[in-house]
Amino acid sequence: MRKTQLTIGALVVATAAVFQAIYIVDERETALELRFGEVKEEVRNPGLYFKVPLIDEVVKYDDRILPLDTRKLEVTPADGRRLEVDAFARWRIIDAKEFRRSVGAGGIDGAASRLERILNAELRAVLGKVNSGVVLSADRILLMNQIRDRARSQSVDLGIEVVDVRIKSADLPQQNLEATFERMRAERQRLAADEIARGNEAAQRLRATADRTVVETTSEARKNAQIIRGEADARRNGILAEALGRDAEFYTFLRSLQAYETSLGGDNSSLVISPDSEFFDYLKSEGGRP
């Protein structure tokens, strides 16, 4: 019985030792076999491998392109207009041994932290040489390529390659944005006030011109009316004078009829006059003035 137990224990220990001695490398990974912390072997091909238990250690790194989203960074372009830049990068490990020597046990997270510092420095360096209008424009691919190349050269010692760098957004800081909006609003209000003032000035000129035209037209009409009225009166007086010259008695009779029409034309006309007045000569005599 005791022998059986010892045999089972030995099998368990042997099985555990076998499991500790083997490791599997995935096709998406690169493995480093370490002995007492030093790199012994780099394994890039996928498969089943063996190591010395309790002595050797295996560290695996992802061979795929890895993301890096940086925190928003405040930069100052050449025109002094501060911007908040949000960027991201894509990178991968190209030399696992160099990567291990550079970042040690920090691994992917430690490399991402160091790469972010490199990327922030290059963002400030490149964007600080151009005006903010270039950064805010859609045509900033050259800037992103320049940042990528500079970050790539700075990260070679880490055993990694920066595949791409992109600027997701570049905006004014919130306080600057509000101040800019206020300046834009004040500028639009000033332009509106200028337009209103110019419109009022033009309206005043039009009203003055119209008033002057009315006065001139009215004056001209009154002058023409006076002339026509004067000409009519002159013609009338000429006709009357001609009638008087031809027949004084008829002229007197006509003037008397006009006087009767004027004085007696109302509904309630009263005259206080002497009966023997000459006013009634044509009313009293059938044959006219005696």
C-alpha positions as CSV (number, residue, x, y, z in Angstrom):
1,M,0.0,0.0,0.0
2,R,2.7,2.4,0.9
3,K,4.6,1.5,-2.2
4,T,1.5,2.4,-4.3
5,Q,1.2,5.8,-2.6
6,L,4.9,6.5,-3.3
7,T,4.4,5.6,-6.9
8,I,1.4,7.9,-7.3
9,G,3.2,10.7,-5.6
10,A,6.2,10.3,-7.9
11,L,3.9,10.3,-10.9
12,V,2.2,13.5,-9.6
13,V,5.6,15.2,-9.1
14,A,6.8,14.0,-12.5
15,T,3.7,15.3,-14.2
16,A,4.0,18.7,-12.5
17,A,7.7,18.8,-13.5
18,V,6.7,18.0,-17.1
19,F,4.1,20.8,-17.2
20,Q,6.6,23.2,-15.7
21,A,9.1,22.2,-18.4
22,I,7.0,22.8,-21.4
23,Y,5.5,26.0,-22.8
24,I,3.5,26.9,-26.0
25,V,4.3,29.8,-28.2
26,D,1.3,31.2,-30.1
27,E,1.7,32.4,-33.7
28,R,0.8,35.9,-32.5
29,E,3.6,36.0,-29.9
30,T,7.3,36.1,-29.5
31,A,8.7,34.3,-26.4
32,L,11.9,35.0,-24.5
33,E,13.5,32.2,-22.4
34,L,15.2,33.8,-19.4
35,R,17.7,32.1,-17.1
36,F,18.3,34.0,-13.9
37,G,16.8,37.1,-15.5
38,E,19.1,37.1,-18.5
39,V,17.9,36.3,-22.0
40,K,18.9,32.8,-23.0
41,E,16.9,32.3,-26.2
42,E,14.3,34.1,-28.4
43,V,11.5,32.0,-29.8
44,R,9.6,33.5,-32.7
45,N,8.1,30.3,-34.3
46,P,4.9,29.0,-32.9
47,G,5.0,25.5,-31.3
48,L,5.7,23.5,-28.2
49,Y,9.0,24.1,-26.4
50,F,10.8,22.9,-23.3
51,K,12.7,24.7,-20.5
52,V,14.4,23.8,-17.3
53,P,11.9,24.0,-14.4
54,L,12.6,26.4,-11.6
55,I,15.6,27.8,-13.4
56,D,14.3,29.1,-16.7
57,E,11.5,31.6,-17.1
58,V,9.5,32.4,-20.2
59,V,8.2,35.9,-21.1
60,K,5.8,36.3,-24.0
61,Y,5.2,39.5,-26.0
62,D,2.4,40.3,-28.5
63,D,3.7,40.5,-32.1
64,R,0.6,42.4,-33.3
65,I,0.3,46.2,-33.8
66,L,-0.6,47.7,-30.4
67,P,-2.6,50.8,-29.7
68,L,-1.5,53.8,-27.7
69,D,-4.1,56.6,-26.9
70,T,-2.4,59.5,-25.3
71,R,-3.9,61.9,-22.9
72,K,-4.9,65.4,-24.2
73,L,-1.8,67.5,-24.5
74,E,-1.7,71.3,-24.5
75,V,0.7,72.7,-27.1
76,T,1.5,76.2,-28.1
77,P,2.0,76.7,-31.9
78,A,4.2,79.4,-33.4
79,D,1.5,82.1,-33.3
80,G,1.1,81.6,-29.5
81,R,-2.5,80.3,-29.7
82,R,-2.7,77.4,-27.3
83,L,-4.4,74.2,-28.4
84,E,-5.5,70.9,-26.8
85,V,-4.3,68.1,-29.0
86,D,-5.6,64.5,-28.7
87,A,-3.5,62.0,-30.6
88,F,-3.0,58.3,-30.8
89,A,-0.2,56.0,-32.1
90,R,0.1,52.4,-33.3
91,W,3.3,50.5,-32.5
92,R,4.7,47.0,-32.4
93,I,7.7,45.1,-30.9
94,I,10.3,44.4,-33.6
95,D,13.2,43.3,-31.3
96,A,12.1,41.3,-28.3
97,K,15.5,41.1,-26.7
98,E,16.2,44.8,-27.0
99,F,12.6,45.4,-25.7
100,R,13.3,43.3,-22.6
101,R,16.6,45.0,-21.9
102,S,15.0,48.5,-22.3
103,V,11.7,48.1,-20.3
104,G,12.7,45.1,-18.1
105,A,9.7,43.7,-16.2
106,G,7.6,46.7,-17.1
107,G,6.5,44.9,-20.3
108,I,3.9,46.4,-22.6
109,D,2.6,48.9,-20.0
110,G,6.1,50.3,-19.3
111,A,6.9,50.6,-23.0
112,A,3.6,52.4,-23.6
113,S,4.4,54.9,-20.9
114,R,7.8,55.7,-22.3
115,L,6.5,55.9,-25.8
116,E,3.8,58.3,-24.7
117,R,6.5,60.6,-23.3
118,I,8.4,60.4,-26.6
119,L,5.2,61.1,-28.6
120,N,4.2,64.1,-26.4
121,A,7.7,65.6,-26.8
122,E,7.6,65.2,-30.6
123,L,4.0,66.7,-30.7
124,R,5.2,69.8,-28.9
125,A,8.4,70.1,-31.0
126,V,6.6,69.7,-34.4
127,L,3.4,71.6,-33.7
128,G,5.3,74.4,-32.0
129,K,7.0,75.3,-35.4
130,V,3.7,76.0,-37.3
131,N,0.8,78.3,-36.9
132,S,-2.4,77.1,-35.3
133,G,-4.3,77.4,-38.5
134,V,-2.2,74.6,-40.0
135,V,-2.9,72.4,-37.0
136,L,-6.6,73.1,-37.1
137,S,-6.9,72.5,-40.9
138,A,-7.8,69.2,-42.4
139,D,-4.6,69.1,-44.4
140,R,-2.2,68.1,-41.6
141,I,-1.1,64.8,-42.8
142,L,2.5,66.1,-43.3
143,L,2.6,67.1,-39.7
144,M,1.5,63.7,-38.5
145,N,4.0,61.9,-40.7
146,Q,6.8,64.1,-39.4
147,I,5.8,63.4,-35.8
148,R,5.7,59.6,-36.6
149,D,9.1,59.7,-38.1
150,R,10.7,61.6,-35.2
151,A,9.0,59.3,-32.7
152,R,10.1,56.3,-34.6
153,S,13.8,57.4,-34.5
154,Q,13.5,58.1,-30.8
155,S,12.0,54.7,-29.9
156,V,14.4,52.5,-31.8
157,D,16.4,51.9,-28.6
158,L,13.2,50.4,-27.0
159,G,13.1,47.6,-29.6
160,I,9.8,48.9,-31.0
161,E,8.6,50.5,-34.2
162,V,6.1,53.3,-34.4
163,V,3.8,52.3,-37.2
164,D,1.5,55.4,-37.3
165,V,0.6,58.6,-35.5
166,R,-2.7,60.4,-35.9
167,I,-4.1,63.6,-34.4
168,K,-7.7,62.9,-33.5
169,S,-8.6,66.4,-32.5
170,A,-7.0,69.8,-32.0
171,D,-9.2,72.3,-30.2
172,L,-8.9,75.5,-28.2
173,P,-8.9,75.0,-24.4
174,Q,-12.3,75.6,-22.9
175,Q,-11.5,79.0,-21.4
176,N,-9.9,80.1,-24.6
177,L,-12.8,78.7,-26.6
178,E,-15.3,80.8,-24.5
179,A,-13.1,83.9,-24.9
180,T,-12.9,83.3,-28.7
181,F,-16.7,82.9,-28.9
182,E,-17.1,86.1,-27.0
183,R,-14.7,87.9,-29.4
184,M,-16.5,86.4,-32.4
185,R,-19.9,87.5,-31.0
186,A,-18.6,91.0,-30.2
187,E,-17.2,91.2,-33.7
188,R,-20.5,90.1,-35.3
189,Q,-22.4,92.6,-33.2
190,R,-20.0,95.4,-34.2
191,L,-20.5,94.5,-37.9
192,A,-24.2,94.4,-37.4
193,A,-24.1,97.8,-35.7
194,D,-22.1,99.2,-38.6
195,E,-24.5,97.7,-41.1
196,I,-27.5,99.2,-39.2
197,A,-25.7,102.6,-39.0
198,R,-25.0,102.5,-42.8
199,G,-28.6,101.5,-43.5
200,N,-29.9,104.3,-41.3
201,E,-27.6,106.8,-43.0
202,A,-28.8,105.6,-46.5
203,A,-32.4,105.7,-45.3
204,Q,-31.9,109.3,-44.1
205,R,-30.4,110.3,-47.5
206,L,-33.3,108.7,-49.3
207,R,-35.8,110.4,-47.1
208,A,-34.1,113.7,-47.5
209,T,-34.0,113.3,-51.3
210,A,-37.6,112.3,-51.3
211,D,-38.6,115.3,-49.1
212,R,-36.7,117.6,-51.4
213,T,-38.3,116.1,-54.5
214,V,-41.7,116.5,-52.9
215,V,-41.0,120.2,-52.1
216,E,-39.6,120.8,-55.5
217,T,-42.5,119.0,-57.3
218,T,-45.1,120.8,-55.1
219,S,-43.4,124.2,-55.7
220,E,-43.2,123.6,-59.4
221,A,-46.9,122.5,-59.4
222,R,-48.0,125.6,-57.5
223,K,-46.0,127.8,-59.7
224,N,-47.5,126.2,-62.8
225,A,-51.0,126.5,-61.2
226,Q,-50.4,130.2,-60.5
227,I,-49.2,130.7,-64.0
228,I,-52.2,128.9,-65.5
229,R,-54.6,130.7,-63.1
230,G,-53.1,134.0,-64.0
231,E,-53.3,133.2,-67.7
232,A,-57.0,132.2,-67.2
233,D,-57.8,135.3,-65.3
234,A,-56.1,137.4,-67.9
235,R,-58.1,135.7,-70.6
236,R,-61.3,136.1,-68.6
237,N,-60.6,139.7,-68.0
238,G,-59.8,140.1,-71.7
239,I,-63.1,138.5,-72.7
240,L,-65.0,140.7,-70.2
241,A,-63.2,143.8,-71.4
242,E,-64.0,142.8,-75.0
243,A,-67.6,142.3,-74.1
244,L,-67.7,145.6,-72.3
245,G,-66.3,147.3,-75.3
246,R,-68.9,145.8,-77.6
247,D,-72.0,146.3,-75.4
248,A,-71.7,148.1,-72.1
249,E,-75.4,147.5,-71.2
250,F,-75.1,143.7,-71.7
251,Y,-71.9,143.7,-69.6
252,T,-73.7,145.5,-66.8
253,F,-76.7,143.1,-67.1
254,L,-74.4,140.1,-66.9
255,R,-72.6,141.4,-63.9
256,S,-75.9,142.1,-62.1
257,L,-77.0,138.5,-62.8
258,Q,-73.8,137.2,-61.3
259,A,-74.3,139.4,-58.2
260,Y,-77.9,138.1,-57.8
261,E,-76.6,134.5,-58.1
262,T,-73.9,135.1,-55.5
263,S,-76.0,136.9,-53.0
264,L,-79.3,135.0,-53.4
265,G,-78.0,131.6,-54.0
266,G,-78.2,130.3,-50.4
267,D,-81.1,128.6,-48.7
268,N,-81.5,131.3,-46.1
269,S,-80.3,134.5,-47.7
270,S,-81.3,137.8,-46.2
271,L,-80.5,141.3,-47.6
272,V,-81.0,144.6,-45.8
273,I,-80.9,147.1,-48.6
274,S,-82.9,150.2,-49.6
275,P,-85.8,149.5,-52.1
276,D,-84.7,152.2,-54.4
277,S,-81.1,150.8,-54.6
278,E,-79.6,150.3,-58.0
279,F,-79.1,146.6,-57.1
280,F,-82.7,145.9,-58.0
281,D,-82.8,147.9,-61.2
282,Y,-83.0,144.7,-63.4
283,L,-85.5,143.1,-61.1
284,K,-87.9,146.0,-61.1
285,S,-87.9,146.9,-64.8
286,E,-89.0,144.5,-67.5
287,G,-87.2,146.4,-70.2
288,G,-84.0,146.8,-68.3
289,R,-82.4,149.9,-66.8
290,P,-84.5,153.1,-67.6
